[in-house]
Amino acid sequence: MDHSKAFTDRIEETLIAGILGAMTLITFANVVTRHGFNQNILWALELTVFLFGWLVLLGASYAVKKGAHLGVDIVVNALPSQPRRIMGLAAVAVCISFSLLMLKGAWDYWANFANLPGTEGRWFPLGFEETYRGKGWYEVNDIPHPAILGWMESVFNEGEEYEKIPRMIPYVVLPLSMALLLLRFVQAGWALWIGKTDRVVASHEVEDELEEIREQMRGQN
């Protein structure tokens, strides 16, 4: 058993489950407050939207890691072993290229909110910006800035007090998730290269049918 993989799996699964649980609790609390007390948690909707974004973006890379994305493999299954592997390598090369472009765009969008330089170049990074306008003072609309993050005011906002959390906090998931997505596709490509697998993702219909047959057999026994 690969304990390092099991450990990283637990971290990712716990984070994704925690985000989903937080969304559920916040939404439930807002419904109770609205209908039971005729009040409204002003920041609940915005926070739920950000959490949903984190859930989707982090979940996408985890699904690549687990081969859980839906795939259509009717053509792949019709090919011999070697052409099947070549097609898989071509597919993962496209996915890696896409992830690189997304990572550049995600970094460039987030970086200035964290007072960091974006990259130069339209498609591929050609270095970092020499001059840029820091936007660490940009805040979200409704989510209050907690006291525990007060240190960010001197680091990113020249000592000025934040009323709402800075946008760099929820937006950091953009470069983080794209970096993870790139890593997962590189890992998938390596697995294809060494012959551990012959495709990036596969249809799960056969797996579902096999599981259904197993359940039927257990019932008969």
Summary of the structure (lengths in Angstrom):
residues: 221
radius of gyration: 22.4
end to end distance: 30.7
largest distance: 72.0
contacts: 588
relative contact order: 0.13
helix: 67%
strand: 5%
